[in-house]
Amino acid sequence: MREIQEVVVAHAVLQLVAPRSGQIDLSQVPLPLDDDVAAFLTAHIVRGLHDSQAKAADFVIRGEGRTADLCNQLLADETRLVEISQQLAENMYKASEDDDRISDGTLAVCLCDVSGAEAEQSERILALLKLDPSPAYRTVVEADEHGQPLLRLALEHGILPSLTERVQKCAFIRADGDDLEFQMLLVDRQRSQEGAKGVARFFIGDFLGAEQVMDAPERTRRLYKGLKTGYNKIAPELEAEKLIELDEAITQAVSGEDANVDEIIAKLPVDEGAKQTFDDAIVRRLPQRQFDLDMQVAERFIKRRNFEGDNGLRLSIPAEYLKEMITVEDVGTAIPVRRIVIETELWKER
């Protein structure tokens, strides 16, 4: 879903979920989507979809009245938006009512039509945003004891997050299907900030009934394969010297403890068109843009280098000896040809 570029909020409902004050206010009608309101919701949805901490997840708890079934029902029948949004609000209230550390908030339930750069038709997704209130100042005009105009700042509570603030908890859900690698992207920025297990599990586990998919080893494998796919696609267009430089950059990208895809692509020694090729290859495999790497898996990829050539040629060599044993040169022909020079004292058939 990260490739989504166009978002149109088709329908939305707001439900107030405030267990700290023992309050749940349920809207009985959809939210009027005037231009400003639609722009507000759309901006937060787009920002959430492209959040570097967005993670792929699937529902693991299903059943009547569970969030998974309610979301799938709503995606199948938009006429039930108000009814199902109320049930989702009640689920969120129950998931948070026994923990004072979880803030009150407004649940925005939005049905959106989305599309990517190359999509032939739009797709309907469900966006769930927990909009946490925060205090903000506004200017108030009064009169002092002498009747003179006095402008002062008054503190307003319950203000929804502005467009410059990130929504801390949100989920973007597709209709269930056998061909889906994952059903949702979710953001829970407070998991690492709040620390406590109960708070961390509230949104993902207790409310959504979901679990992240793709652990660190799997993400590391997908990142490396995406980088190598991009490498192989643009290799014929590069000179041998540039290929070596790019190969070193890819090795460096998977050699750390964590990865940021945007930073990795920005550092690749290729032009913008080639960088987009890398981005496309990675995004098809990975919804996340920032994640931890598994060093054992990464080491298995980079400690030994494996190459293929014409007519079934295969070459495997420990990475530490690559530079001293292998030289790649360009051969000046109309069709790009590489000359591979191998320096070795031992040469025998097996």
N, C-alpha and C positions, 0 to 999 in steps of 0.2 A: 504493500500500500504506500510505500515511501515515494513511489513515482507519481503519485497523485499531484496534479498541479492546479486543476480547476475544482472549486468547491462551491456548490450552491445549496444553501439551507432551504429545503422545500417546506418543512414543517417543524415546529418546535413547541415544547411545553416546559415551563419552569415549575419546580416543586420545592418548597422550603422544607429542609430537613434539619431540625434544630433540637437534637436530643438533650443538649446541655440545659436548655430552658424548657424541656418537656413539650416541645411544640413541633407539629408537623402540619403545615398548611398546604392543602392539595388544590391545585388549579382544576377547574371543571371545564375549561375551554383552552384551545391552542393559543399560543402567544402570537399576537399580531406582529408580523414581520415587516415593519416599515424599514426604510433604507438604513437608518442608523443602527437599529437593533440587529438587522441581518448582517451588517458589516461588522458589528461587535462580535457576534457569534462566529461568523466566518473567519475572522482574524484569529481568534483563539483556536479554532479547529485546525486551520492551516498550520499554525505554530506548533500545535500538539503533534500533528502528523509528521512534521519535520524536526521534532525535538530530537537532539542527539541521544537522549536517554530513553527514547521510545523502544519498547521491547516486544517481540513477538510472543503471543500467548494463545492458549486454547482453553475452552471451558472443560473442566474435569468433573464438576458437580452439576448434574442435570436432574430434572424431575419437575413435576407440576408446581408452579409458583416460584421456581428457582430463576435466578437472573438469566441463565443460559436459555431456558425455554421461553421466557418472556421476550428476550431480545429476538429470538428466531421468529416468534409469533408476530412481533411488531414489523419485522422486515418482510414478512409474508402478507401482512394486512395493515396498511397505514391508517385505515379508518379507526383502529383501536388505539391510536396514539395516546389519547388522554387517559383511557382506562389502564393501559399497560404502564404508562409513565407513573401513575399513582402507585401501582404495585411495586415498581422499581424503587420509588421513594420510600415506601414502607419497608422494603428489604434493606435499604441503606440505613434507615432509622434503627431497625432491629440489630444490624451489624455493628452499630456504633453507640447504642444507648447505654451500655454498661462500662464504657471507658471514657473517663473525663478528659483524657488527653486528646481526643478526637474532636476537632472543631465543628461547630454548626456550619451549614453551608446551603447553597442553592444548587439543586440538581437540574442541569439543563439536559433535556432529552431531545435530540435533534435528528431528524431524517434528512440525509444529504444526498444530493446527486453529485458524483465525483467523476473525474476523468483524468487521464495522463496525457503526456505530450503526443503519444502515438495511438491513443485509444480511438477506436471507431465509434464507440457508443459509451454513454455514461453508465455508471454502476451506482446502485443505491447502497449506502452504508448507514449505520446508526452510530451517532456520536453521543457519548455520555460524559458530561463535564461536571465536576464538583467545583463550584465557584465559591471559594472561601472568602468570607467578608473580612474587611480590614478597615481600621479607622482612617479618616482623611479630613483635612481642614477645608472649610469653605468660608468665603468672606461674607460677613453679616453687617448690614448698615443699621445703626442705632443712634440714639441721641444721648449725650452725657447729661449730668445733673443740671447743666445750664441750657439744655436744649440744643447744643451744638452737634452737628453730624459727627458720628464716631463709627469708624470702620474697625471691626475686630475680627479675629479668626475664631470660628466655632468648630468644635470637633464633632464630626459626623461618624457614627458607627454603622457597620453593616454595608459598607461600600463594596461593590463587586470589583474584582481585579481589573485594572486598566489594561489597555492594549500593550503597554510596555512591561507588564508583569506576566510571568508564566503561570498557567494553570498547573497546580501541583498534582492533581489526580484527574486523569481522563482516559477514556477507552474508545477505540474506533473499531466497529464490529461489522463484519460482512455476513451475508446470509450463509448458513451452513451448507457444505457441499463436499462430496467425496474427493474432488480435485484440489481442495485447498491444502496448502502446506501448513498454513496457520490461519485462524479465523479472526484474530484481532491484533491490533497494535495498542499497547497501553503505556501510560506514563504514570509513575508514582514517585515523584521527586522526594517525598518525605520519608521514604523507606530508609535511606541512608542517613538522613538528617535526624530523625527522631530516635532511631536506635532500638527502642523497645519492640519486642517481637509482636505484642498485641497490636500496636499501632501499625507496624509494618504489614501485618496480615489483614488489616481491616478492609482495605479497598480491593486488593487482588484476590485474597482468599475468602474472606467472610462475605463480602458483598458480591463480587463477580463470580466466585467459585471457579477461579481460573488458575493456571500455572504457566509460568514462562516455558517456552520451548527453545531448543538450541542452547545447550550448556557451553561453557568456555571451550572445551575441546572441539565441539562441532562448529562453533563460530570461527575458531582459528582455522579449521580445515576449509571452511567456505571462503574466508577472506583470502587465503593463499590461492585457492583454485580460481577465485575471481580475478586476482592479480595476474596469475599465469595465463588465464584466458585472454585478458586484455593485452598482455605481452605478446602472445602468439598472433593476435589479430593485427597488431601494428608492426610486428617484427620485420615483415618484408619491406616496409617503407623506411626503415632506419639503417644508417650505416653501422658497420660492425662495431666501431668505437662507441657509438651511442647505445647499442644493444648491451654492451658490457656495463656501461654506466647505469642503464635502466635495471639491469639484473641485480646490481649491487643495491640499488634503491629499494627493490622489492624485498631482498633479503633483510635489509635494515628495518623495513616496515613491520615485519613479523618477528623481530628479535627483542622487542620490549615486553614489559609486563601488561601493557594495555594498548589499545588501538583506537584512533579517531580517524574514520574513513576520510573525512573532509581534509584533515591535515596530511594524511598519507598521499592523497591524490594531488594536493597542492604542491607537494615536494617532489613529485615525479619529474624527471628531466625530459619532458616531452611537451609538445604544444597543446593548446586548449582542446583541439579536436580529439587528440589522442587521449587526453585526460578524461574526456566525456566517454570515450570507448571503455576505459577502465571503470568509470563510475557505473555505466550501464551493466557491465559484466558483474560487478559486485552487488548492485542493488537487486538483481534477479535472484541472488543467493542469500542475501542478508538484509533484513529489514532494519537492523540496528546500525547506528552510525558511530557509536562509542561503546566500548565493551572491554572486558578483561580478556587477555590471551592466555592460552594454556602453553606454557613453555616447553613441556615435554612433546606435545604435538608439533609445535613450531620447529623444535630441534630436529624432529624426524624428517621434516620437509627440507630444511636448509643444510643439514649436515652432509647429505649426499645429493649430488646433482645428477639428474637423468635427462638425456637428450635423445631425440629421434631425428633421423635424416632420411634421405631417399633410399628406396629399395630395401627397406627394412633395417637400415642401419640404426643401431642403438649404442649409446655410450653412457656409462655410469661411472662416476668418480667422486671420491670424498671432496666436499666443498673446499677444504683447507688446501688442496693441491691444485685447484682449478686454474688459478692464474699462472702457476709455474709450469704446468704441463700442457695447457690448451691455449692456442692462439686462434682467433677468428679474424679472417680477412675478407674483404670484398673482392670479387672478381668482376672486372668491368665488362659486363654483358648487358644486352637489352633486358633480359629477365634476371632479377636479382639472384645471384649465386654466391654462396659462402665457401671459402676455402678454410677447412679446419686442419690445423697443424697440431700434431700430437708429439710431444717429446718424451721418449721413454727408452731406457736401456733394455728393458725386457719386452719382447714381442713374440708371443707364441699363440698357437691355436689351442682351443679347449674342446 
